[in-house]
Amino acid sequence: MSDFSLADLERIVDARAKADPSESWTARLVAAGQQKAAKKLGEEAVETVIAAIEGEKAALTSETADLLYHLMVVLKIGGVPLQDVMEELERRTSQSGLVEKASRKS
């Protein structure tokens, strides 16, 4: 099992965001702005759903990697640290998912 984590990916995205956009896809996405990065995230989400429906494990793995990468870029541009997301997940998992979901309807 790999020791690579989303925190590692966040650090890599952060470093590559500072690179020359002519030399880094990450820097190019960041320079293009949130609208472009979010659109790319949406495309990757759709591709991940298709891979899941088709049941191809390798495709699902690859598309999920693309999805997570683009999510980290969108978070970077939005100024949302991964730690904030993890804290929100921790808060939500302190109760039943059904209870948590019902609390969002109010």
Gaussian input, Z-matrix of N, CA and C with variables (Angstrom, degrees):
# hf/3-21g

backbone

0 1
 N
 C     1     B1
 C     2     B2     1     A1
 N     3     B3     2     A2     1     D1
 C     4     B4     3     A3     2     D2
 C     5     B5     4     A4     3     D3
 N     6     B6     5     A5     4     D4
 C     7     B7     6     A6     5     D5
 C     8     B8     7     A7     6     D6
 N     9     B9     8     A8     7     D7
 C    10    B10     9     A9     8     D8
 C    11    B11    10    A10     9     D9
 N    12    B12    11    A11    10    D10
 C    13    B13    12    A12    11    D11
 C    14    B14    13    A13    12    D12
 N    15    B15    14    A14    13    D13
 C    16    B16    15    A15    14    D14
 C    17    B17    16    A16    15    D15
 N    18    B18    17    A17    16    D16
 C    19    B19    18    A18    17    D17
 C    20    B20    19    A19    18    D18
 N    21    B21    20    A20    19    D19
 C    22    B22    21    A21    20    D20
 C    23    B23    22    A22    21    D21
 N    24    B24    23    A23    22    D22
 C    25    B25    24    A24    23    D23
 C    26    B26    25    A25    24    D24
 N    27    B27    26    A26    25    D25
 C    28    B28    27    A27    26    D26
 C    29    B29    28    A28    27    D27
 N    30    B30    29    A29    28    D28
 C    31    B31    30    A30    29    D29
 C    32    B32    31    A31    30    D30
 N    33    B33    32    A32    31    D31
 C    34    B34    33    A33    32    D32
 C    35    B35    34    A34    33    D33
 N    36    B36    35    A35    34    D34
 C    37    B37    36    A36    35    D35
 C    38    B38    37    A37    36    D36
 N    39    B39    38    A38    37    D37
 C    40    B40    39    A39    38    D38
 C    41    B41    40    A40    39    D39
 N    42    B42    41    A41    40    D40
 C    43    B43    42    A42    41    D41
 C    44    B44    43    A43    42    D42
 N    45    B45    44    A44    43    D43
 C    46    B46    45    A45    44    D44
 C    47    B47    46    A46    45    D45
 N    48    B48    47    A47    46    D46
 C    49    B49    48    A48    47    D47
 C    50    B50    49    A49    48    D48
 N    51    B51    50    A50    49    D49
 C    52    B52    51    A51    50    D50
 C    53    B53    52    A52    51    D51
 N    54    B54    53    A53    52    D52
 C    55    B55    54    A54    53    D53
 C    56    B56    55    A55    54    D54
 N    57    B57    56    A56    55    D55
 C    58    B58    57    A57    56    D56
 C    59    B59    58    A58    57    D57
 N    60    B60    59    A59    58    D58
 C    61    B61    60    A60    59    D59
 C    62    B62    61    A61    60    D60
 N    63    B63    62    A62    61    D61
 C    64    B64    63    A63    62    D62
 C    65    B65    64    A64    63    D63
 N    66    B66    65    A65    64    D64
 C    67    B67    66    A66    65    D65
 C    68    B68    67    A67    66    D66
 N    69    B69    68    A68    67    D67
 C    70    B70    69    A69    68    D68
 C    71    B71    70    A70    69    D69
 N    72    B72    71    A71    70    D70
 C    73    B73    72    A72    71    D71
 C    74    B74    73    A73    72    D72
 N    75    B75    74    A74    73    D73
 C    76    B76    75    A75    74    D74
 C    77    B77    76    A76    75    D75
 N    78    B78    77    A77    76    D76
 C    79    B79    78    A78    77    D77
 C    80    B80    79    A79    78    D78
 N    81    B81    80    A80    79    D79
 C    82    B82    81    A81    80    D80
 C    83    B83    82    A82    81    D81
 N    84    B84    83    A83    82    D82
 C    85    B85    84    A84    83    D83
 C    86    B86    85    A85    84    D84
 N    87    B87    86    A86    85    D85
 C    88    B88    87    A87    86    D86
 C    89    B89    88    A88    87    D87
 N    90    B90    89    A89    88    D88
 C    91    B91    90    A90    89    D89
 C    92    B92    91    A91    90    D90
 N    93    B93    92    A92    91    D91
 C    94    B94    93    A93    92    D92
 C    95    B95    94    A94    93    D93
 N    96    B96    95    A95    94    D94
 C    97    B97    96    A96    95    D95
 C    98    B98    97    A97    96    D96
 N    99    B99    98    A98    97    D97
 C   100   B100    99    A99    98    D98
 C   101   B101   100   A100    99    D99
 N   102   B102   101   A101   100   D100
 C   103   B103   102   A102   101   D101
 C   104   B104   103   A103   102   D102
 N   105   B105   104   A104   103   D103
 C   106   B106   105   A105   104   D104
 C   107   B107   106   A106   105   D105
 N   108   B108   107   A107   106   D106
 C   109   B109   108   A108   107   D107
 C   110   B110   109   A109   108   D108
 N   111   B111   110   A110   109   D109
 C   112   B112   111   A111   110   D110
 C   113   B113   112   A112   111   D111
 N   114   B114   113   A113   112   D112
 C   115   B115   114   A114   113   D113
 C   116   B116   115   A115   114   D114
 N   117   B117   116   A116   115   D115
 C   118   B118   117   A117   116   D116
 C   119   B119   118   A118   117   D117
 N   120   B120   119   A119   118   D118
 C   121   B121   120   A120   119   D119
 C   122   B122   121   A121   120   D120
 N   123   B123   122   A122   121   D121
 C   124   B124   123   A123   122   D122
 C   125   B125   124   A124   123   D123
 N   126   B126   125   A125   124   D124
 C   127   B127   126   A126   125   D125
 C   128   B128   127   A127   126   D126
 N   129   B129   128   A128   127   D127
 C   130   B130   129   A129   128   D128
 C   131   B131   130   A130   129   D129
 N   132   B132   131   A131   130   D130
 C   133   B133   132   A132   131   D131
 C   134   B134   133   A133   132   D132
 N   135   B135   134   A134   133   D133
 C   136   B136   135   A135   134   D134
 C   137   B137   136   A136   135   D135
 N   138   B138   137   A137   136   D136
 C   139   B139   138   A138   137   D137
 C   140   B140   139   A139   138   D138
 N   141   B141   140   A140   139   D139
 C   142   B142   141   A141   140   D140
 C   143   B143   142   A142   141   D141
 N   144   B144   143   A143   142   D142
 C   145   B145   144   A144   143   D143
 C   146   B146   145   A145   144   D144
 N   147   B147   146   A146   145   D145
 C   148   B148   147   A147   146   D146
 C   149   B149   148   A148   147   D147
 N   150   B150   149   A149   148   D148
 C   151   B151   150   A150   149   D149
 C   152   B152   151   A151   150   D150
 N   153   B153   152   A152   151   D151
 C   154   B154   153   A153   152   D152
 C   155   B155   154   A154   153   D153
 N   156   B156   155   A155   154   D154
 C   157   B157   156   A156   155   D155
 C   158   B158   157   A157   156   D156
 N   159   B159   158   A158   157   D157
 C   160   B160   159   A159   158   D158
 C   161   B161   160   A160   159   D159
 N   162   B162   161   A161   160   D160
 C   163   B163   162   A162   161   D161
 C   164   B164   163   A163   162   D162
 N   165   B165   164   A164   163   D163
 C   166   B166   165   A165   164   D164
 C   167   B167   166   A166   165   D165
 N   168   B168   167   A167   166   D166
 C   169   B169   168   A168   167   D167
 C   170   B170   169   A169   168   D168
 N   171   B171   170   A170   169   D169
 C   172   B172   171   A171   170   D170
 C   173   B173   172   A172   171   D171
 N   174   B174   173   A173   172   D172
 C   175   B175   174   A174   173   D173
 C   176   B176   175   A175   174   D174
 N   177   B177   176   A176   175   D175
 C   178   B178   177   A177   176   D176
 C   179   B179   178   A178   177   D177
 N   180   B180   179   A179   178   D178
 C   181   B181   180   A180   179   D179
 C   182   B182   181   A181   180   D180
 N   183   B183   182   A182   181   D181
 C   184   B184   183   A183   182   D182
 C   185   B185   184   A184   183   D183
 N   186   B186   185   A185   184   D184
 C   187   B187   186   A186   185   D185
 C   188   B188   187   A187   186   D186
 N   189   B189   188   A188   187   D187
 C   190   B190   189   A189   188   D188
 C   191   B191   190   A190   189   D189
 N   192   B192   191   A191   190   D190
 C   193   B193   192   A192   191   D191
 C   194   B194   193   A193   192   D192
 N   195   B195   194   A194   193   D193
 C   196   B196   195   A195   194   D194
 C   197   B197   196   A196   195   D195
 N   198   B198   197   A197   196   D196
 C   199   B199   198   A198   197   D197
 C   200   B200   199   A199   198   D198
 N   201   B201   200   A200   199   D199
 C   202   B202   201   A201   200   D200
 C   203   B203   202   A202   201   D201
 N   204   B204   203   A203   202   D202
 C   205   B205   204   A204   203   D203
 C   206   B206   205   A205   204   D204
 N   207   B207   206   A206   205   D205
 C   208   B208   207   A207   206   D206
 C   209   B209   208   A208   207   D207
 N   210   B210   209   A209   208   D208
 C   211   B211   210   A210   209   D209
 C   212   B212   211   A211   210   D210
 N   213   B213   212   A212   211   D211
 C   214   B214   213   A213   212   D212
 C   215   B215   214   A214   213   D213
 N   216   B216   215   A215   214   D214
 C   217   B217   216   A216   215   D215
 C   218   B218   217   A217   216   D216
 N   219   B219   218   A218   217   D217
 C   220   B220   219   A219   218   D218
 C   221   B221   220   A220   219   D219
 N   222   B222   221   A221   220   D220
 C   223   B223   222   A222   221   D221
 C   224   B224   223   A223   222   D222
 N   225   B225   224   A224   223   D223
 C   226   B226   225   A225   224   D224
 C   227   B227   226   A226   225   D225
 N   228   B228   227   A227   226   D226
 C   229   B229   228   A228   227   D227
 C   230   B230   229   A229   228   D228
 N   231   B231   230   A230   229   D229
 C   232   B232   231   A231   230   D230
 C   233   B233   232   A232   231   D231
 N   234   B234   233   A233   232   D232
 C   235   B235   234   A234   233   D233
 C   236   B236   235   A235   234   D234
 N   237   B237   236   A236   235   D235
 C   238   B238   237   A237   236   D236
 C   239   B239   238   A238   237   D237
 N   240   B240   239   A239   238   D238
 C   241   B241   240   A240   239   D239
 C   242   B242   241   A241   240   D240
 N   243   B243   242   A242   241   D241
 C   244   B244   243   A243   242   D242
 C   245   B245   244   A244   243   D243
 N   246   B246   245   A245   244   D244
 C   247   B247   246   A246   245   D245
 C   248   B248   247   A247   246   D246
 N   249   B249   248   A248   247   D247
 C   250   B250   249   A249   248   D248
 C   251   B251   250   A250   249   D249
 N   252   B252   251   A251   250   D250
 C   253   B253   252   A252   251   D251
 C   254   B254   253   A253   252   D252
 N   255   B255   254   A254   253   D253
 C   256   B256   255   A255   254   D254
 C   257   B257   256   A256   255   D255
 N   258   B258   257   A257   256   D256
 C   259   B259   258   A258   257   D257
 C   260   B260   259   A259   258   D258
 N   261   B261   260   A260   259   D259
 C   262   B262   261   A261   260   D260
 C   263   B263   262   A262   261   D261
 N   264   B264   263   A263   262   D262
 C   265   B265   264   A264   263   D263
 C   266   B266   265   A265   264   D264
 N   267   B267   266   A266   265   D265
 C   268   B268   267   A267   266   D266
 C   269   B269   268   A268   267   D267
 N   270   B270   269   A269   268   D268
 C   271   B271   270   A270   269   D269
 C   272   B272   271   A271   270   D270
 N   273   B273   272   A272   271   D271
 C   274   B274   273   A273   272   D272
 C   275   B275   274   A274   273   D273
 N   276   B276   275   A275   274   D274
 C   277   B277   276   A276   275   D275
 C   278   B278   277   A277   276   D276
 N   279   B279   278   A278   277   D277
 C   280   B280   279   A279   278   D278
 C   281   B281   280   A280   279   D279
 N   282   B282   281   A281   280   D280
 C   283   B283   282   A282   281   D281
 C   284   B284   283   A283   282   D282
 N   285   B285   284   A284   283   D283
 C   286   B286   285   A285   284   D284
 C   287   B287   286   A286   285   D285
 N   288   B288   287   A287   286   D286
 C   289   B289   288   A288   287   D287
 C   290   B290   289   A289   288   D288
 N   291   B291   290   A290   289   D289
 C   292   B292   291   A291   290   D290
 C   293   B293   292   A292   291   D291
 N   294   B294   293   A293   292   D292
 C   295   B295   294   A294   293   D293
 C   296   B296   295   A295   294   D294
 N   297   B297   296   A296   295   D295
 C   298   B298   297   A297   296   D296
 C   299   B299   298   A298   297   D297
 N   300   B300   299   A299   298   D298
 C   301   B301   300   A300   299   D299
 C   302   B302   301   A301   300   D300
 N   303   B303   302   A302   301   D301
 C   304   B304   303   A303   302   D302
 C   305   B305   304   A304   303   D303
 N   306   B306   305   A305   304   D304
 C   307   B307   306   A306   305   D305
 C   308   B308   307   A307   306   D306
 N   309   B309   308   A308   307   D307
 C   310   B310   309   A309   308   D308
 C   311   B311   310   A310   309   D309
 N   312   B312   311   A311   310   D310
 C   313   B313   312   A312   311   D311
 C   314   B314   313   A313   312   D312
 N   315   B315   314   A314   313   D313
 C   316   B316   315   A315   314   D314
 C   317   B317   316   A316   315   D315

   B1=1.4602
   B2=1.5278
   B3=1.2976
   B4=1.4613
   B5=1.5259
   B6=1.3172
   B7=1.4582
   B8=1.5324
   B9=1.3308
   B10=1.4613
   B11=1.5192
   B12=1.3223
   B13=1.4605
   B14=1.5303
   B15=1.3255
   B16=1.4609
   B17=1.5248
   B18=1.3252
   B19=1.4715
   B20=1.5316
   B21=1.3305
   B22=1.4674
   B23=1.5233
   B24=1.3286
   B25=1.4645
   B26=1.5231
   B27=1.3175
   B28=1.4681
   B29=1.5322
   B30=1.3230
   B31=1.4763
   B32=1.5311
   B33=1.3218
   B34=1.4626
   B35=1.5285
   B36=1.3299
   B37=1.4700
   B38=1.5228
   B39=1.3234
   B40=1.4596
   B41=1.5284
   B42=1.3210
   B43=1.4680
   B44=1.5256
   B45=1.3140
   B46=1.4703
   B47=1.5224
   B48=1.3050
   B49=1.4690
   B50=1.5190
   B51=1.3244
   B52=1.4682
   B53=1.5244
   B54=1.3152
   B55=1.4610
   B56=1.5240
   B57=1.3075
   B58=1.4614
   B59=1.5275
   B60=1.3337
   B61=1.4683
   B62=1.5279
   B63=1.3217
   B64=1.4655
   B65=1.5268
   B66=1.3273
   B67=1.4609
   B68=1.5241
   B69=1.3346
   B70=1.4607
   B71=1.5249
   B72=1.3392
   B73=1.4593
   B74=1.5211
   B75=1.3227
   B76=1.4692
   B77=1.5206
   B78=1.3218
   B79=1.4676
   B80=1.5248
   B81=1.3150
   B82=1.4617
   B83=1.5348
   B84=1.3310
   B85=1.4684
   B86=1.5236
   B87=1.3309
   B88=1.4642
   B89=1.5309
   B90=1.3180
   B91=1.4621
   B92=1.5322
   B93=1.3286
   B94=1.4651
   B95=1.5299
   B96=1.3166
   B97=1.4600
   B98=1.5203
   B99=1.3292
   B100=1.4533
   B101=1.5296
   B102=1.3161
   B103=1.4613
   B104=1.5338
   B105=1.3189
   B106=1.4775
   B107=1.5281
   B108=1.3267
   B109=1.4645
   B110=1.5202
   B111=1.3255
   B112=1.4619
   B113=1.5290
   B114=1.3181
   B115=1.4610
   B116=1.5236
   B117=1.3153
   B118=1.4658
   B119=1.5300
   B120=1.3284
   B121=1.4667
   B122=1.5302
   B123=1.3202
   B124=1.4637
   B125=1.5173
   B126=1.3219
   B127=1.4671
   B128=1.5221
   B129=1.3212
   B130=1.4670
   B131=1.5248
   B132=1.3328
   B133=1.4710
   B134=1.5277
   B135=1.3170
   B136=1.4678
   B137=1.5268
   B138=1.3253
   B139=1.4674
   B140=1.5247
   B141=1.3253
   B142=1.4636
   B143=1.5256
   B144=1.3117
   B145=1.4725
   B146=1.5280
   B147=1.3035
   B148=1.4695
   B149=1.5235
   B150=1.3235
   B151=1.4662
   B152=1.5229
   B153=1.3269
   B154=1.4653
   B155=1.5252
   B156=1.3145
   B157=1.4637
   B158=1.5272
   B159=1.3194
   B160=1.4682
   B161=1.5209
   B162=1.3196
   B163=1.4559
   B164=1.5193
   B165=1.3180
   B166=1.4646
   B167=1.5219
   B168=1.3204
   B169=1.4666
   B170=1.5299
   B171=1.3174
   B172=1.4733
   B173=1.5242
   B174=1.3204
   B175=1.4666
   B176=1.5228
   B177=1.3257
   B178=1.4607
   B179=1.5258
   B180=1.3148
   B181=1.4709
   B182=1.5243
   B183=1.3171
   B184=1.4605
   B185=1.5237
   B186=1.3181
   B187=1.4645
   B188=1.5312
   B189=1.3180
   B190=1.4659
   B191=1.5182
   B192=1.3256
   B193=1.4667
   B194=1.5283
   B195=1.3322
   B196=1.4747
   B197=1.5313
   B198=1.3299
   B199=1.4588
   B200=1.5273
   B201=1.3181
   B202=1.4701
   B203=1.5248
   B204=1.3248
   B205=1.4649
   B206=1.5335
   B207=1.3277
   B208=1.4606
   B209=1.5229
   B210=1.3247
   B211=1.4668
   B212=1.5273
   B213=1.3255
   B214=1.4687
   B215=1.5199
   B216=1.3292
   B217=1.4660
   B218=1.5324
   B219=1.3210
   B220=1.4657
   B221=1.5266
   B222=1.3251
   B223=1.4693
   B224=1.5299
   B225=1.3234
   B226=1.4702
   B227=1.5269
   B228=1.3271
   B229=1.4592
   B230=1.5274
   B231=1.3304
   B232=1.4572
   B233=1.5179
   B234=1.3290
   B235=1.4593
   B236=1.5222
   B237=1.3260
   B238=1.4594
   B239=1.5252
   B240=1.3354
   B241=1.4647
   B242=1.5337
   B243=1.3106
   B244=1.4583
   B245=1.5240
   B246=1.3120
   B247=1.4640
   B248=1.5315
   B249=1.3129
   B250=1.4667
   B251=1.5327
   B252=1.3278
   B253=1.4659
   B254=1.5310
   B255=1.3271
   B256=1.4597
   B257=1.5290
   B258=1.3134
   B259=1.4696
   B260=1.5209
   B261=1.3205
   B262=1.4662
   B263=1.5262
   B264=1.3302
   B265=1.4622
   B266=1.5268
   B267=1.3240
   B268=1.4610
   B269=1.5305
   B270=1.3232
   B271=1.4577
   B272=1.5264
   B273=1.3150
   B274=1.4639
   B275=1.5244
   B276=1.3121
   B277=1.4614
   B278=1.5177
   B279=1.3231
   B280=1.4623
   B281=1.5258
   B282=1.3478
   B283=1.4619
   B284=1.5270
   B285=1.3010
   B286=1.4599
   B287=1.5227
   B288=1.3244
   B289=1.4545
   B290=1.5171
   B291=1.3237
   B292=1.4654
   B293=1.5276
   B294=1.3252
   B295=1.4658
   B296=1.5276
   B297=1.3309
   B298=1.4662
   B299=1.5210
   B300=1.3193
   B301=1.4668
   B302=1.5313
   B303=1.3169
   B304=1.4561
   B305=1.5327
   B306=1.3365
   B307=1.4671
   B308=1.5209
   B309=1.3324
   B310=1.4599
   B311=1.5206
   B312=1.3280
   B313=1.4685
   B314=1.5137
   B315=1.3329
   B316=1.4640
   B317=1.4929
   A1=109.16
   A2=114.84
   A3=121.15
   A4=111.18
   A5=115.54
   A6=121.20
   A7=111.30
   A8=116.87
   A9=121.59
   A10=109.00
   A11=116.82
   A12=120.67
   A13=110.72
   A14=115.01
   A15=119.28
   A16=110.96
   A17=117.00
   A18=120.25
   A19=110.00
   A20=117.02
   A21=120.31
   A22=109.84
   A23=116.62
   A24=120.76
   A25=110.55
   A26=116.85
   A27=120.40
   A28=110.34
   A29=117.47
   A30=120.61
   A31=111.09
   A32=116.81
   A33=120.39
   A34=110.51
   A35=116.60
   A36=120.50
   A37=109.87
   A38=116.73
   A39=120.66
   A40=111.03
   A41=116.93
   A42=120.85
   A43=111.24
   A44=116.59
   A45=120.15
   A46=112.14
   A47=117.90
   A48=120.95
   A49=111.12
   A50=116.62
   A51=121.88
   A52=112.50
   A53=117.35
   A54=121.56
   A55=110.63
   A56=115.62
   A57=122.58
   A58=108.27
   A59=118.38
   A60=120.14
   A61=114.60
   A62=117.51
   A63=119.30
   A64=111.51
   A65=116.28
   A66=120.77
   A67=113.85
   A68=118.22
   A69=120.58
   A70=110.79
   A71=115.88
   A72=120.49
   A73=110.26
   A74=116.53
   A75=120.52
   A76=110.33
   A77=116.41
   A78=120.22
   A79=110.67
   A80=116.46
   A81=120.48
   A82=110.52
   A83=117.02
   A84=120.48
   A85=111.36
   A86=115.74
   A87=119.96
   A88=109.84
   A89=117.02
   A90=120.94
   A91=111.44
   A92=116.84
   A93=120.83
   A94=111.79
   A95=116.40
   A96=119.99
   A97=114.33
   A98=113.35
   A99=120.98
   A100=112.95
   A101=118.02
   A102=119.72
   A103=110.83
   A104=117.30
   A105=121.72
   A106=110.38
   A107=116.71
   A108=120.07
   A109=111.14
   A110=117.05
   A111=120.82
   A112=110.88
   A113=117.04
   A114=120.54
   A115=109.94
   A116=116.07
   A117=120.13
   A118=110.25
   A119=117.49
   A120=121.32
   A121=109.84
   A122=116.69
   A123=120.61
   A124=112.49
   A125=116.61
   A126=120.88
   A127=110.68
   A128=115.70
   A129=119.81
   A130=111.44
   A131=116.82
   A132=120.12
   A133=109.97
   A134=116.87
   A135=120.66
   A136=110.04
   A137=117.33
   A138=120.63
   A139=111.34
   A140=117.01
   A141=121.01
   A142=110.11
   A143=117.12
   A144=121.09
   A145=110.31
   A146=116.88
   A147=120.60
   A148=110.40
   A149=116.78
   A150=120.45
   A151=110.94
   A152=116.76
   A153=120.36
   A154=110.67
   A155=116.95
   A156=121.18
   A157=110.89
   A158=115.62
   A159=119.54
   A160=112.25
   A161=117.40
   A162=121.18
   A163=115.84
   A164=116.17
   A165=120.00
   A166=108.62
   A167=116.58
   A168=121.27
   A169=112.42
   A170=117.47
   A171=120.38
   A172=110.83
   A173=116.88
   A174=120.46
   A175=110.47
   A176=116.83
   A177=120.35
   A178=110.64
   A179=116.48
   A180=120.80
   A181=110.49
   A182=116.90
   A183=121.86
   A184=112.01
   A185=116.83
   A186=120.37
   A187=111.27
   A188=117.14
   A189=119.66
   A190=110.84
   A191=117.24
   A192=120.41
   A193=109.89
   A194=116.72
   A195=120.67
   A196=110.69
   A197=116.29
   A198=121.72
   A199=111.13
   A200=116.73
   A201=120.10
   A202=111.37
   A203=116.59
   A204=120.13
   A205=110.46
   A206=116.91
   A207=119.54
   A208=111.61
   A209=117.43
   A210=120.28
   A211=110.31
   A212=117.32
   A213=120.11
   A214=110.84
   A215=117.83
   A216=120.92
   A217=109.93
   A218=117.30
   A219=121.17
   A220=110.24
   A221=117.11
   A222=120.03
   A223=110.54
   A224=116.83
   A225=121.56
   A226=110.23
   A227=116.36
   A228=120.10
   A229=110.30
   A230=116.46
   A231=121.04
   A232=114.48
   A233=116.60
   A234=120.33
   A235=113.63
   A236=116.14
   A237=121.11
   A238=108.80
   A239=117.24
   A240=119.32
   A241=111.09
   A242=115.53
   A243=120.90
   A244=110.63
   A245=117.48
   A246=121.35
   A247=111.25
   A248=117.77
   A249=120.64
   A250=110.93
   A251=115.93
   A252=120.75
   A253=109.61
   A254=116.26
   A255=120.08
   A256=111.00
   A257=116.63
   A258=119.95
   A259=111.01
   A260=116.95
   A261=120.17
   A262=110.54
   A263=116.79
   A264=119.74
   A265=111.12
   A266=116.16
   A267=119.99
   A268=110.38
   A269=116.17
   A270=120.06
   A271=110.36
   A272=115.81
   A273=120.08
   A274=112.74
   A275=117.22
   A276=119.63
   A277=112.41
   A278=117.45
   A279=119.79
   A280=110.74
   A281=116.21
   A282=120.69
   A283=108.16
   A284=115.94
   A285=121.83
   A286=109.99
   A287=116.59
   A288=120.62
   A289=112.55
   A290=116.97
   A291=120.06
   A292=111.24
   A293=116.22
   A294=120.57
   A295=109.44
   A296=115.83
   A297=120.62
   A298=110.44
   A299=116.90
   A300=120.89
   A301=110.42
   A302=117.79
   A303=121.67
   A304=111.10
   A305=116.70
   A306=119.88
   A307=112.40
   A308=118.03
   A309=121.92
   A310=112.38
   A311=118.32
   A312=121.23
   A313=112.83
   A314=117.30
   A315=118.28
   A316=113.25
   D1=141.52
   D2=-178.88
   D3=-77.79
   D4=147.10
   D5=174.14
   D6=-90.96
   D7=-0.16
   D8=-179.44
   D9=-65.29
   D10=135.77
   D11=-176.42
   D12=-128.41
   D13=169.91
   D14=174.23
   D15=-63.26
   D16=-31.02
   D17=175.70
   D18=-63.68
   D19=-38.60
   D20=175.78
   D21=-62.97
   D22=-44.53
   D23=179.12
   D24=-62.11
   D25=-40.29
   D26=178.71
   D27=-60.77
   D28=-42.34
   D29=178.94
   D30=-64.65
   D31=-40.20
   D32=179.62
   D33=-65.91
   D34=-44.70
   D35=177.98
   D36=-60.29
   D37=-43.47
   D38=179.38
   D39=-59.50
   D40=-46.22
   D41=-179.48
   D42=-65.88
   D43=-45.04
   D44=-177.16
   D45=-71.80
   D46=-24.48
   D47=177.48
   D48=-63.36
   D49=-24.27
   D50=-178.47
   D51=-88.63
   D52=-3.29
   D53=-177.53
   D54=-77.52
   D55=174.14
   D56=175.39
   D57=-70.84
   D58=125.78
   D59=-179.62
   D60=-57.72
   D61=-21.34
   D62=177.50
   D63=-76.88
   D64=-10.84
   D65=-177.12
   D66=-118.46
   D67=-2.86
   D68=-175.05
   D69=-144.91
   D70=125.87
   D71=176.09
   D72=-61.75
   D73=-39.73
   D74=179.16
   D75=-60.70
   D76=-48.40
   D77=-180.00
   D78=-62.56
   D79=-37.11
   D80=179.16
   D81=-65.07
   D82=-43.44
   D83=177.72
   D84=-62.93
   D85=-44.44
   D86=-179.98
   D87=-62.28
   D88=-43.13
   D89=179.91
   D90=-64.96
   D91=-32.51
   D92=-179.61
   D93=-72.74
   D94=-21.61
   D95=175.10
   D96=99.51
   D97=173.46
   D98=-173.69
   D99=-64.09
   D100=-37.28
   D101=-178.54
   D102=-59.99
   D103=-47.09
   D104=179.81
   D105=-65.49
   D106=-45.06
   D107=-178.57
   D108=-65.15
   D109=-40.73
   D110=179.46
   D111=-67.08
   D112=-37.49
   D113=176.84
   D114=-62.43
   D115=-43.48
   D116=178.75
   D117=-64.46
   D118=-38.92
   D119=176.60
   D120=-59.97
   D121=-44.24
   D122=178.26
   D123=-60.94
   D124=-42.37
   D125=177.57
   D126=-60.42
   D127=-43.42
   D128=-179.88
   D129=-67.66
   D130=-33.92
   D131=177.12
   D132=-63.93
   D133=-44.12
   D134=178.70
   D135=-62.57
   D136=-44.60
   D137=179.32
   D138=-62.77
   D139=-34.57
   D140=177.49
   D141=-67.70
   D142=-42.79
   D143=177.67
   D144=-60.99
   D145=-44.90
   D146=179.69
   D147=-61.28
   D148=-44.47
   D149=178.70
   D150=-61.73
   D151=-39.15
   D152=179.07
   D153=-65.21
   D154=-43.24
   D155=-179.40
   D156=-65.68
   D157=-39.74
   D158=-178.91
   D159=-74.02
   D160=-15.81
   D161=175.02
   D162=74.12
   D163=18.85
   D164=178.63
   D165=-88.82
   D166=108.30
   D167=-174.53
   D168=-60.41
   D169=-43.98
   D170=-179.39
   D171=-64.10
   D172=-41.86
   D173=179.01
   D174=-66.70
   D175=-40.72
   D176=178.65
   D177=-63.35
   D178=-40.79
   D179=177.72
   D180=-62.25
   D181=-48.50
   D182=-178.44
   D183=-64.13
   D184=-46.23
   D185=-178.84
   D186=-67.51
   D187=-35.00
   D188=177.00
   D189=-66.02
   D190=-38.39
   D191=176.13
   D192=-61.16
   D193=-44.47
   D194=177.03
   D195=-60.67
   D196=-43.07
   D197=-179.19
   D198=-61.94
   D199=-47.44
   D200=-179.39
   D201=-64.38
   D202=-41.33
   D203=177.76
   D204=-59.51
   D205=-50.26
   D206=-177.69
   D207=-67.15
   D208=-32.16
   D209=173.96
   D210=-62.06
   D211=-41.73
   D212=179.53
   D213=-64.93
   D214=-35.18
   D215=177.22
   D216=-66.69
   D217=-43.92
   D218=178.99
   D219=-62.62
   D220=-41.98
   D221=176.79
   D222=-62.45
   D223=-41.89
   D224=179.41
   D225=-59.12
   D226=-50.56
   D227=-178.76
   D228=-62.97
   D229=-37.22
   D230=-178.86
   D231=-78.28
   D232=-4.06
   D233=179.58
   D234=70.68
   D235=26.83
   D236=179.79
   D237=-105.99
   D238=110.38
   D239=177.96
   D240=-69.93
   D241=147.18
   D242=176.93
   D243=-53.67
   D244=-36.44
   D245=-179.76
   D246=-57.36
   D247=-37.48
   D248=177.85
   D249=-62.84
   D250=-41.16
   D251=178.75
   D252=-65.97
   D253=-42.89
   D254=-179.38
   D255=-64.45
   D256=-38.56
   D257=177.51
   D258=-65.32
   D259=-38.08
   D260=177.33
   D261=-66.07
   D262=-41.90
   D263=176.69
   D264=-62.48
   D265=-41.42
   D266=178.55
   D267=-62.38
   D268=-42.81
   D269=178.80
   D270=-60.54
   D271=-44.57
   D272=-177.92
   D273=-67.59
   D274=-34.69
   D275=-177.12
   D276=-80.58
   D277=-0.92
   D278=176.84
   D279=-78.02
   D280=-3.41
   D281=178.42
   D282=-141.24
   D283=169.88
   D284=177.44
   D285=-59.07
   D286=141.74
   D287=176.70
   D288=-59.41
   D289=-34.61
   D290=178.77
   D291=-68.62
   D292=-38.41
   D293=178.02
   D294=-66.86
   D295=-44.97
   D296=-179.43
   D297=-60.93
   D298=-45.52
   D299=-178.90
   D300=-63.28
   D301=-41.63
   D302=179.36
   D303=-63.53
   D304=-33.18
   D305=-179.43
   D306=-68.92
   D307=-23.16
   D308=179.63
   D309=-78.02
   D310=-15.55
   D311=-177.38
   D312=-77.51
   D313=-17.36
   D314=-176.96
   D315=-79.27

